[in-house]
Amino acid sequence: MSNKNPRLEALKQFNKAADIMHLESWIKEILSYPEKVVEVYIPVKMDNGEVKVFEGYRCQYNNALGPYKGGIRYSPDVDKDEVIALAQLMTFKCALVDLPFGGAKGGVKVDPLKLSLSELERLTRRYTYEIINIIGPSIDIPAPDVLTDEQVMAWIMDTYSIIKGYNEPAVVTGKPVYLGGSKGRKEATGKGVAITTREFLKLFGDDIKGKKVAIQGFGNVGSHSALFLSQMGAIIVAITDMKGGVYNSKGLDIPDLIKYAYYEKDIEGKTKRTVAGYPNADSITNEELFKLDVDIIIPAAVENVITEENAHHIKAKYIIEAANGPTTFEAEEILLNKGTIIVPDILANSGGVIVSYLEWIQDRIGYYWDESEVNSSLEKRLIRVINEVYNTSKKYLVDLRTASYILAIERIANAYRKRGLFP
């Protein structure tokens, strides 16, 4: 992974689009900075009786269009600049897909895989307590992100509800369905990646069937992206994660691989949560994945993994960014000059926030839709935005990322033009 500052990388993409569209200087200045960054230190009693303090953040980047919205990640790599960059991305992602949300992101610097379930719960509840005055259904609505899930969201919702004195399912999204979560939410981001891939290939006169795909990352997003793409007829030949990778030129059996990674136990009785060691494939590294002769590469792990160092080796015609900020600015220039088509993160992985929006609505009105209605709404909105981005790229003669940013920035700018600046 690149050691580039993710905040500066995000600003490069924003500035490129803002200059092309001749954005007013005062709006550009506002959107170059977050509105608020909260830094907290979280004391947690460990199972052995010791107390450890963990570093946590919540960045609220912009709320011109509505309440802040963004995930919470647990990772040893979390830092302030990363959280700010991801909150900026969420701001433009929500605007791009035309949701009444601003952008936020949170994180705790921790390896959750090294914590027991009870330690993870205590960490989550104390983190919630530390940020409780800046979150809420009309203020800031967290969601799952890297190494957090519906269980973590359930603990956040429960802690918030107990302290506030009333049940409030709308404080987070990505919850279990029986606690007010939306049907279709868990697989929504991966489903959106698959839909976006299929639709853009159509627009470029291509077909998803038979296309060879390599995916970096096999968490919730990567695994569901692989599953839905394989169901559409794509051939998933390679998948890697933080512990290793697998390759099969004839295609991997994705349902079997999911079963291996998420349901089989290791000798200590823990789920593997890795594709490493899967018996029906050859081993492959993350570095080797980007050199494969495939049609599509999907980075679905963390930011800044496609860099100037490896961009020259990429043979794929399409890069679909399922992760947030996986491609550095310089690497993108190299790839665009090679004719690579890059579908940007703020569009490719927006399925999660679209269904989070539907979950938030359901919690607020107390009426819940069938999964088919949720999936239909997701696909309809995505296809509309995909075509808007494609048409904008043709209008301005720019790449898909720049077109996406132009659309997103224009929606936020329109709000500022009418709302003005207080005081």
C-alpha positions, 0 to 999 in steps of 0.5 A: 500500500502507498504511504501517500497522505489519503487526505491530500490524494482526495483533495487532488481529485476534488481540485481537478474537477472543481477547476474544470467546472470553474467552481466559485472560489468560496465554495471550493474553499469551504469544500476543501476542509472538514467541518468538524473532527472529533478525536477521542481516547477510549479506555477499555477493560480487557479480559485479563483485567488490564485497561488499554486506551484506544485512539478513535475519531469521527469526522463530519465533513459537510452537511449542506445536503442533510445529516452527516452519513458515513461508516465506522471502521476498526483497523490498526491503520486508522488515523486522522488524515484517513478519516478526513479523506474518507469523510470527504469521499462520503460527502461527494458519494452521497451528493452524486447518488442524490441522497439528502445526506452529507458526509462523515467517517469514523474509526478506531485504531485497533485490530478487532480480530485480536479482541475477544467478543466481550472486549469488542463490545466494551470498546464499541459501547465506550466509543459510542459514549464518547461521540454520543453528543454528535451522532443521531438520526437528524445529525450523523448516522454511522454505518459499518465499514472495514472490520465492523458489521451489523453486530457492532451497529447493534451495540451502537444503537443499544448504547445510544438508546439506553443513554437517551432513554428511548429506542432509536433504531435510526441512529445507525444503519447496517443493523440486523433486520430484526432490530430495524435493519433493511433487507438487502443492506448487507449485500448492497455494496457488493450488489451495487459494484456488480450492477455498476460493472455490468452497466458500464460495460454495456455503455462501452459496448461490452458484456460482463459474461465471460469477462475475467475478474480479479478482486483484491479484498474478500470482506463483505464488499469483495465477497458479495461483489464476487458472488453477484458478478459470477452470477452475471456470468463473469469468471472470477479467477483471482482473489486476495486478502490481507493474509494471502490469495488464490488463483484459478485460471478456469474460475473460482467457485465463489459460493464454496470459497465464501463457505471456506473463508467465513464458515469453516473453523481453524484449529483454534475454532475461529472462522478463517475470514481469509481465502488463504489456503483454499485447496482448489486454487494456486496461491497468489500475492496482492502484488501478483494480482495487479499483474494478471492478464484479466479484463477487470480488476476490483480493488475492494480492500483499502485505499492507495493500493494502485500506485505509480509503482504498480500501475504500469503492470496493470493489463485490465481494461476496467478498474472498478473501485469497490474500496474507498480511494484505492487509486492514487492520483498519479497512478490514475494518470498513468492508467488513463493514458493507457486507455484504462477505464476507471469506475470511481469509488464514489459511484462503484461502491455507493450501493451501501449508502443507497440502501442505508438511506432506505433503511434510515427512512424505514426506521423513521417512518416505521414501515419496512419494504420487501427485499425485492422493493429495496433491490429494485430501488437500488438498481433504479437509482444506480442506473440513473446515476451511471447514465448521468455520469457517462453523459457528463463525461461526454459533455466535458470530455473527461474521465468517469471520476472527474465526471462523478465529482463534477456532478456531486460538486454541482449538487452541493454547490447549488445548496450553498448558492441558495443557502448562503453562508452564515452569518 
